Amino acid sequence: MARESFPIEAGPGSVLEGAPGEGPTGGVVAGMVARTDARIAKYAADLDGLVGRFAWINPLQVFFDRETRRQIPKNDMDTVREVVAVIPAGSSGAKRACFQMINHPSMEYMDGIVRAGGDNRPMVERVDLNGDMQKLANIWRGSRFTNMDPKTLRARHPVEWLALVDHMITCPLYREWFIDWVAFGFQFPHLRRMTIPIFVGGQGIGKDVILLALRELYGFGNVTTLEAGAVGKEFNSWAQSDLVILTELKFGADGKAYNAVKGLLANDEDWVTINPKYGRHHQARVSFSMISSTNNLDSLQGLEPDDRRFHPHLSEAKVNTKDFYEANAKGSCTDEALEGLLDFLLKRDLSNFTATTPAPGSGAAKTIMATDNLTGAALWAFQSVEDDGQGRFEGRTLLTLAEVETAALAEPSRRISGNVDARFLAKGLRTAGWISLGQVGPTNSRVSVWAAPSVAWLLEAASKKDAWTAYLTEKTAADANNLKNI
């Protein structure tokens, strides 16, 4: 029996309805093409948006996320959620997310990174060390407080924070200097303060508590806590912070830790080679400042007599009550209190303060710290080379240990002349910042020569012969002057 067939008509809207002149399957093809075109258009739009979010830092071979300010190695882009949502993971070759983005005509190339404090733009232009204009990825992100419009900050006097500062900093002049120092960091976030406040006092007086509110204002991602001994180490990503808190401050008499910190702060161009533990080293312009605290008076050895970077305050504060610290620490870290503190700091008059303004009383504090653990012959040696117009060796920059020993033995005080020991004399010289150049002189009569901080950096690199010649020249002039004055 023949099978009965029923005609099917392609009515309006049917998938079989083709364009005029086409067969009934034309609608299927057209729909497929339309859907494919839509998918391609959506993918292109999504890819454009993705590329607009990221930039490529060619010297570092990393992507830069404008929203999070993160640096992402190209091989890690397949694991970024926002990227995988557009370019599925698992592709290879030119289809990999990193290569599709790098080769996209809209991808923006940048020349490096910078931490442009106070500037929320993800890309800034700066002149590099060669004088060329560069496009740099700005990795700085302010906190939720510093990103606020200053006009919208709640004006509230920071009574809790000031109570902590007043208690811990017992010198009124130093206290005002420190508040200026803090305010400078928020009024001029792109500039480095070339001075380092150091709080010296007993344990539990509140040296760290006054920093809690500042951590909140900066944003915890912009503050790094670092042991002072790590400053001169291989990895230094911490230099890209706004505030570096040096803990367990201890500078030995050899001057190594001191010179490492001094070298960073002496870099007037603000360019530092950043060597991260994971990633490529690169040049970056930084604006970090440092602050520190210690319980020990002997923590600042090896400083130059004319040092202008470290500004200690010897606090006479005693431990206050637990209620005092808890109430003011918590009270200073509420949103309202933090807005009030930032408003207070931004409005503070800094017409008499600069990035290098010295702290009142810090010079005397450094002398006390330097001589605290010196006694007898060691203290005498320190005082003999002090550049204060009263030292026995005033004006000398090169000495032999034998000269110092002979002078000590001639002292009328038995407390000094009766306890002369080369180790004690060397300790006094090191505390004053003098550096041993080792055994110098003719082969059969070498002597231990020491150099003052003002010339040590030159003579350390000189030959033994040059150092000996310089010593003889200065010694001859000093002897002639002594004869003239007899």
C-alpha positions as CSV (number, residue, x, y, z in Angstrom):
1,M,0.0,0.0,0.0
2,A,1.4,3.3,-1.0
3,R,2.4,5.6,1.9
4,E,0.2,8.7,2.1
5,S,2.1,12.0,2.1
6,F,1.1,15.4,3.5
7,P,2.4,18.6,2.0
8,I,4.3,21.0,4.5
9,E,4.1,24.6,3.8
10,A,6.8,27.1,4.9
11,G,4.8,29.8,6.5
12,P,6.0,33.2,7.8
13,G,8.6,32.8,10.5
14,S,9.3,29.1,9.7
15,V,13.0,28.0,9.8
16,L,12.4,26.7,6.3
17,E,11.3,30.0,4.9
18,G,14.2,31.2,2.7
19,A,14.9,34.4,1.1
20,P,13.2,35.1,-2.3
21,G,14.6,32.8,-4.9
22,E,16.0,30.4,-2.3
23,G,14.8,26.9,-1.4
24,P,13.2,26.1,1.9
25,T,16.5,25.2,3.6
26,G,17.8,28.8,3.1
27,G,16.4,29.9,6.4
28,V,18.4,27.3,8.3
29,V,21.6,28.4,6.8
30,A,20.8,32.1,7.3
31,G,20.0,31.4,11.0
32,M,23.2,29.5,11.5
33,V,25.2,32.3,9.9
34,A,23.4,35.0,11.9
35,R,24.1,33.1,15.2
36,T,27.7,32.6,14.2
37,D,28.1,36.3,13.4
38,A,26.6,37.2,16.7
39,R,29.0,34.9,18.6
40,I,31.9,36.3,16.7
41,A,30.8,39.9,17.4
42,K,30.3,39.1,21.1
43,Y,33.7,37.5,21.3
44,A,35.3,40.4,19.6
45,A,33.5,42.8,22.0
46,D,34.5,40.8,25.0
47,L,38.1,40.5,23.8
48,D,38.2,44.3,23.3
49,G,37.0,44.8,26.8
50,L,39.5,42.3,28.2
51,V,42.4,44.0,26.3
52,G,41.2,47.4,27.5
53,R,41.6,46.1,31.1
54,F,45.2,44.9,30.7
55,A,48.4,46.3,29.4
56,W,51.6,44.6,28.4
57,I,54.9,45.7,30.1
58,N,57.4,44.5,27.5
59,P,60.7,44.9,29.5
60,L,59.2,42.7,32.3
61,Q,57.3,40.3,30.1
62,V,54.2,40.6,32.3
63,F,50.6,41.8,31.9
64,F,49.4,44.7,34.1
65,D,45.8,44.6,35.4
66,R,44.6,48.2,35.5
67,E,41.9,47.4,38.0
68,T,43.9,45.5,40.6
69,R,47.3,47.0,39.7
70,R,48.7,43.4,39.7
71,Q,51.5,42.2,37.5
72,I,50.7,38.8,35.9
73,P,53.3,36.7,34.0
74,K,52.1,35.8,30.5
75,N,52.0,32.1,31.2
76,D,49.7,32.7,34.1
77,M,47.0,34.4,32.1
78,D,45.2,31.1,31.5
79,T,44.4,31.0,35.2
80,V,43.0,34.5,35.6
81,R,39.2,34.2,36.1
82,E,38.3,37.2,34.0
83,V,40.5,36.0,31.1
84,V,39.2,32.4,31.1
85,A,35.6,33.8,31.0
86,V,36.5,35.1,27.5
87,I,39.3,32.9,26.2
88,P,38.8,29.3,27.5
89,A,41.9,27.7,29.0
90,G,43.5,24.8,27.2
91,S,44.3,26.6,23.9
92,S,47.8,26.4,22.5
93,G,50.0,28.4,20.2
94,A,48.6,31.6,18.8
95,K,45.2,30.8,20.3
96,R,46.5,31.0,23.9
97,A,45.1,33.9,25.9
98,C,48.5,35.6,26.3
99,F,49.3,35.6,22.6
100,Q,45.8,36.7,21.5
101,M,46.0,39.6,23.9
102,I,49.6,40.6,23.0
103,N,48.8,40.5,19.3
104,H,45.5,42.5,19.6
105,P,45.8,45.8,17.8
106,S,44.3,47.7,20.8
107,M,46.8,46.2,23.4
108,E,48.7,49.1,25.1
109,Y,52.4,48.6,25.6
110,M,54.1,50.1,28.6
111,D,57.8,50.7,29.3
112,G,58.0,49.8,33.0
113,I,56.4,50.3,36.4
114,V,56.3,53.1,38.9
115,R,54.7,53.7,42.3
116,A,53.2,57.2,41.8
117,G,52.0,57.9,45.3
118,G,48.8,60.0,45.4
119,D,48.1,59.4,41.7
120,N,45.3,56.9,41.0
121,R,45.8,56.8,37.3
122,P,46.8,53.3,36.2
123,M,49.3,54.7,33.6
124,V,51.5,57.7,34.1
125,E,54.2,59.3,32.0
126,R,57.6,60.0,33.6
127,V,61.1,60.9,32.3
128,D,63.6,58.0,32.8
129,L,67.2,58.2,33.7
130,N,68.2,58.9,30.1
131,G,65.8,61.8,29.8
132,D,63.3,59.9,27.6
133,M,59.5,60.1,28.2
134,Q,58.1,56.7,29.2
135,K,54.7,55.2,29.7
136,L,54.7,53.5,33.1
137,A,52.2,51.2,34.8
138,N,51.3,52.8,38.2
139,I,51.1,50.0,40.8
140,W,50.1,52.5,43.6
141,R,46.6,52.1,45.0
142,G,45.4,54.3,47.8
143,S,43.3,53.2,50.7
144,R,39.6,53.8,51.0
145,F,40.5,56.9,53.0
146,T,43.1,58.5,50.8
147,N,41.0,57.8,47.7
148,M,38.2,59.9,49.2
149,D,37.6,63.5,48.1
150,P,39.3,65.6,50.9
151,K,36.2,67.8,50.9
152,T,34.0,64.9,52.0
153,L,36.2,63.9,55.0
154,R,34.5,64.2,58.4
155,A,36.4,67.0,60.3
156,R,37.0,65.5,63.7
157,H,39.9,66.3,66.0
158,P,42.0,63.1,66.3
159,V,42.0,63.1,70.1
160,E,42.8,59.4,70.5
161,W,45.7,59.3,68.2
162,L,47.2,62.5,69.6
163,A,46.8,61.1,73.1
164,L,49.0,58.2,72.1
165,V,51.5,60.5,70.5
166,D,51.6,62.9,73.5
167,H,52.2,60.0,75.9
168,M,55.0,58.3,73.9
169,I,56.8,61.3,72.6
170,T,57.8,63.2,75.7
171,C,59.7,66.1,74.0
172,P,57.2,68.7,72.8
173,L,59.4,70.0,70.0
174,Y,60.1,66.5,68.6
175,R,56.4,65.7,68.9
176,E,55.5,68.6,66.6
177,W,58.3,67.6,64.2
178,F,56.9,64.0,64.1
179,I,53.4,65.2,63.4
180,D,54.7,67.3,60.6
181,W,56.7,64.3,59.3
182,V,53.5,62.2,59.2
183,A,51.5,65.0,57.5
184,F,54.2,65.5,54.8
185,G,53.7,61.9,53.7
186,F,50.0,62.5,53.0
187,Q,50.2,66.0,51.6
188,F,53.1,65.0,49.3
189,P,52.7,61.3,48.7
190,H,55.0,61.3,45.7
191,L,57.9,62.6,47.6
192,R,60.3,60.7,49.9
193,R,61.1,61.9,53.4
194,M,64.8,61.7,53.8
195,T,64.7,61.5,57.5
196,I,63.9,58.4,59.7
197,P,62.1,58.9,63.1
198,I,63.4,56.4,65.7
199,F,61.5,55.9,68.9
200,V,63.8,54.7,71.7
201,G,62.2,53.6,75.0
202,G,61.1,50.8,77.2
203,Q,58.9,47.9,76.1
204,G,55.2,48.5,76.2
205,I,55.1,52.3,76.2
206,G,53.2,52.5,72.9
207,K,55.9,52.8,70.2
208,D,54.0,50.5,67.8
209,V,50.5,51.5,68.8
210,I,50.7,55.0,67.3
211,L,51.4,53.3,63.9
212,L,48.1,51.4,63.8
213,A,46.0,54.3,62.5
214,L,48.7,55.2,60.0
215,R,48.6,51.6,58.6
216,E,44.9,52.0,58.1
217,L,45.3,55.4,56.3
218,Y,48.0,54.1,54.0
219,G,46.3,50.8,53.4
220,F,47.9,47.6,54.5
221,G,49.2,46.9,51.0
222,N,51.2,50.1,51.1
223,V,53.0,49.4,54.4
224,T,55.8,46.8,54.8
225,T,57.3,45.6,58.1
226,L,61.0,44.8,57.6
227,E,64.0,43.8,59.8
228,A,66.7,46.4,59.4
229,G,69.2,43.7,58.5
230,A,67.1,42.8,55.4
231,V,67.6,46.3,53.8
232,G,70.8,45.4,52.0
233,K,69.7,41.8,51.1
234,E,69.1,40.5,47.6
235,F,65.3,40.8,47.3
236,N,63.9,44.3,47.8
237,S,60.2,44.3,46.7
238,W,59.5,46.2,50.0
239,A,61.0,49.4,48.4
240,Q,57.7,49.7,46.4
241,S,55.8,50.5,49.7
242,D,54.8,53.9,50.9
243,L,55.9,53.3,54.5
244,V,58.6,50.8,55.6
245,I,58.6,50.0,59.3
246,L,62.1,48.8,60.4
247,T,61.7,46.4,63.3
248,E,64.5,45.1,65.7
249,L,66.6,48.1,64.7
250,K,70.3,47.2,65.3
251,F,73.2,48.8,63.5
252,G,76.5,47.2,64.2
253,A,79.8,49.1,64.5
254,D,80.8,47.7,61.1
255,G,78.4,50.1,59.5
256,K,77.0,47.6,57.0
257,A,73.3,47.9,57.8
258,Y,73.6,51.7,58.3
259,N,75.3,52.1,54.9
260,A,72.7,50.0,53.2
261,V,69.9,52.3,54.5
262,K,71.9,55.4,53.9
263,G,72.6,54.4,50.3
264,L,68.9,54.0,49.5
265,L,68.0,57.4,51.0
266,A,70.9,59.1,49.3
267,N,69.4,58.3,45.9
268,D,68.2,61.7,44.9
269,E,66.7,60.4,41.6
270,D,64.3,58.1,43.4
271,W,65.2,55.3,41.0
272,V,65.9,51.9,42.6
273,T,66.6,48.5,41.0
274,I,63.8,46.3,42.2
275,N,64.7,42.6,42.5
276,P,61.6,40.6,43.5
277,K,62.0,37.1,44.7
278,Y,59.7,35.9,41.9
279,G,60.0,37.9,38.7
280,R,62.5,40.0,36.8
281,H,64.5,42.8,38.3
282,H,63.7,46.2,36.9
283,Q,64.2,49.9,37.5
284,A,61.4,51.6,39.4
285,R,60.8,55.1,40.7
286,V,59.8,54.8,44.4
287,S,58.7,57.1,47.2
288,F,59.0,55.0,50.3
289,S,59.8,56.5,53.7
290,M,61.1,54.7,56.8
291,I,60.3,54.7,60.5
292,S,61.6,52.6,63.3
293,S,61.7,51.9,67.0
294,T,63.9,50.1,69.4
295,N,64.2,49.2,73.1
296,N,68.0,49.5,73.1
297,L,70.3,52.5,73.4
298,D,73.1,50.7,71.7
299,S,71.2,50.1,68.5
300,L,72.7,52.9,66.4
301,Q,76.4,52.1,66.2
302,G,78.6,52.9,63.2
303,L,76.8,56.2,62.3
304,E,78.7,59.0,60.8
305,P,79.2,62.0,63.2
306,D,77.3,64.3,60.8
307,D,74.6,61.8,60.0
308,R,71.4,63.6,58.9
309,R,69.1,60.6,58.2
310,F,68.4,59.0,61.6
311,H,66.5,61.1,64.1
312,P,66.0,59.2,67.4
313,H,63.8,60.3,70.3
314,L,64.7,59.0,73.8
315,S,61.3,58.7,75.3
316,E,60.9,59.1,79.0
317,A,57.4,57.6,78.9
318,K,56.3,54.9,81.3
319,V,53.9,52.1,80.6
320,N,50.4,53.4,80.9
321,T,47.3,51.4,81.8
322,K,45.8,48.7,79.6
323,D,42.6,50.7,79.4
324,F,44.5,53.7,78.1
325,Y,46.1,51.8,75.2
326,E,43.0,49.8,74.3
327,A,40.6,52.8,74.4
328,N,42.9,55.1,72.3
329,A,44.1,52.4,69.9
330,K,40.5,51.3,69.1
331,G,39.2,54.8,69.2
332,S,41.8,56.0,66.7
333,C,41.0,53.3,64.2
334,T,37.2,53.9,63.7
335,D,36.2,55.2,60.3
336,E,35.2,58.5,61.7
337,A,38.4,58.9,63.7
338,L,40.5,57.9,60.6
339,E,38.7,60.4,58.4
340,G,39.3,63.1,61.1
341,L,43.0,62.2,61.4
342,L,43.5,62.4,57.6
343,D,41.6,65.7,57.5
344,F,43.8,67.0,60.3
345,L,47.0,65.9,58.6
346,L,46.0,67.3,55.2
347,K,45.2,70.7,56.7
348,R,48.4,71.0,58.8
349,D,50.6,73.9,58.0
350,L,54.0,72.6,56.7
351,S,55.5,75.9,55.6
352,N,58.5,75.4,57.9
353,F,58.9,71.7,57.2
354,T,60.7,69.9,54.3
355,A,61.7,66.3,53.5
356,T,65.1,66.9,55.1
357,T,64.1,69.0,58.2
358,P,66.1,67.6,61.2
359,A,64.3,66.7,64.4
360,P,64.9,68.8,67.5
361,G,67.2,67.1,70.0
362,S,68.1,64.2,67.8
363,G,71.8,65.1,67.6
364,A,72.2,64.9,71.4
365,A,70.1,61.7,71.4
366,K,72.5,60.0,68.9
367,T,75.5,60.9,71.0
368,I,73.9,59.4,74.1
369,M,73.1,56.3,72.2
370,A,76.5,56.0,70.7
371,T,78.3,56.3,74.0
372,D,75.9,54.4,76.2
373,N,77.9,51.2,76.2
374,L,81.3,52.8,76.2
375,T,83.5,53.1,79.3
376,G,87.1,53.9,80.1
377,A,89.5,53.8,77.2
378,A,86.7,53.1,74.7
379,L,84.8,56.3,75.7
380,W,88.0,58.3,75.7
381,A,88.9,57.1,72.1
382,F,85.4,58.1,71.0
383,Q,85.6,61.5,72.5
384,S,89.2,62.0,71.2
385,V,88.1,61.8,67.5
386,E,84.7,63.6,67.9
387,D,84.5,66.5,65.4
388,D,83.3,69.0,68.1
389,G,86.3,71.3,68.4
390,Q,87.5,69.6,71.6
391,G,88.7,66.2,70.5
392,R,92.5,65.5,71.0
393,F,92.7,64.5,67.3
394,E,90.6,67.4,66.0
395,G,91.0,67.8,62.2
396,R,92.7,64.4,61.7
397,T,91.1,62.0,59.2
398,L,93.7,59.3,59.4
399,L,95.2,57.7,62.5
400,T,97.2,54.7,63.5
401,L,96.0,52.7,66.4
402,A,99.5,53.1,67.9
403,E,99.0,56.9,67.9
404,V,95.8,56.6,69.8
405,E,97.3,54.1,72.2
406,T,100.3,56.4,72.9
407,A,98.0,59.3,73.6
408,A,95.8,57.2,75.9
409,L,98.8,56.0,77.9
410,A,99.8,59.7,78.5
411,E,96.5,60.6,80.0
412,P,96.8,61.6,83.7
413,S,93.6,59.7,84.6
414,R,94.5,56.2,85.8
415,R,91.0,55.1,84.7
416,I,92.1,55.6,81.1
417,S,95.9,55.2,81.1
418,G,95.8,52.2,83.4
419,N,93.3,50.3,81.2
420,V,94.6,50.8,77.7
421,D,93.7,47.9,75.4
422,A,93.7,48.0,71.6
423,R,90.3,46.3,71.6
424,F,88.7,49.0,73.7
425,L,90.3,51.8,71.6
426,A,89.1,50.2,68.4
427,K,85.6,49.9,69.8
428,G,85.6,53.7,70.5
429,L,86.8,54.5,67.0
430,R,84.2,52.2,65.4
431,T,81.5,53.8,67.4
432,A,82.6,57.2,66.2
433,G,82.2,55.9,62.6
434,W,85.9,55.4,61.9
435,I,86.8,52.4,59.7
436,S,89.9,50.2,59.8
437,L,91.9,50.1,56.6
438,G,93.9,47.2,57.9
439,Q,97.7,46.8,58.1
440,V,99.3,49.6,56.0
441,G,102.9,50.7,55.5
442,P,106.3,49.2,54.6
443,T,106.5,45.5,54.5
444,N,108.5,45.1,57.7
445,S,106.7,47.8,59.7
446,R,103.1,47.7,58.9
447,V,100.7,49.5,61.3
448,S,96.9,49.6,61.8
449,V,95.5,52.7,60.0
450,W,92.0,54.0,60.7
451,A,90.0,56.5,58.5
452,A,87.4,59.0,59.5
453,P,83.9,58.7,58.0
454,S,84.6,61.7,55.7
455,V,87.4,59.9,53.8
456,A,86.8,56.2,54.5
457,W,84.7,55.7,51.4
458,L,87.6,56.9,49.3
459,L,90.4,55.1,51.0
460,E,88.6,51.7,51.3
461,A,88.9,51.5,47.5
462,A,92.5,52.8,47.4
463,S,95.6,50.7,47.4
464,K,97.5,50.1,50.6
465,K,100.3,52.3,49.2
466,D,98.0,55.2,48.5
467,A,96.5,55.0,51.9
468,W,99.9,55.0,53.6
469,T,101.0,58.0,51.5
470,A,97.9,59.9,52.5
471,Y,98.5,59.0,56.2
472,L,102.1,60.2,56.1
473,T,101.2,63.5,54.5
474,E,98.5,64.2,57.1
475,K,100.7,63.1,60.0
476,T,103.6,65.3,58.9
477,A,101.3,68.3,58.6
478,A,99.8,67.6,62.0
479,D,103.3,67.2,63.7
480,A,104.4,70.5,62.1
481,N,101.4,72.3,63.4
482,N,101.9,70.9,66.9
483,L,105.5,72.1,67.0
484,K,104.3,75.6,65.9
485,N,101.9,75.7,68.8
486,I,104.4,74.7,71.5
